[in-house]
């Protein structure tokens, strides 16, 4: 079963003041950390962005084997769900690993476990004890997720959770289980602000990945 890695890089990055996915962390773009993490895990890598105007910039930044795709202009809204749908449309893998571009400490071990649990499931999604889910570090059956994303947008819902709720056969994996692979769960650490970026630089500098 081929696996596609879809990395969402279309966020507005309003709190950082520039394109988050291309912000440098230790002289490397944030999106590259995620691409590196799925190397040899996924059969193809897709970066989904929100504007065709940015395609050339990304193509100059990422390796030539990475497919850069822009959101379908049919959906005139900025939402991770639209980026996910774009990725599912372009993905060749039976299953897709859906990730965010701003998680520089993503755990290969966590991602590998999620993929191992995908058999006969529509999705494998991490879930916190309080019920909060991590739909942007999850595995989806590509075709079923595409259909669910289309139906969710038709219903004028734009959140990932609504899409997940339309899927049958979702396996939720407790973060308490994932903590055995990633003690501090840094795999879910997002860089949203300059303070987050500084913290990530500190963690990298001190070897605390």
Secondary structure by P-SEA (a helix, b strand, c coil): cbbbbbbbcccccccccccccccccccccaaaaaaaaacccccbbbbbbccccaaaaaaacccccbbbbbcccccccccaaaaaaaaaaaccccccbbbbcccccccaaaaaaaaaacccccbbbbbcccccccccccccaaaaaaaaaaaaaaaccccaaaaaaaccbbbbbbcccccccccccccccccccaaaaaaaaaaaaaccc
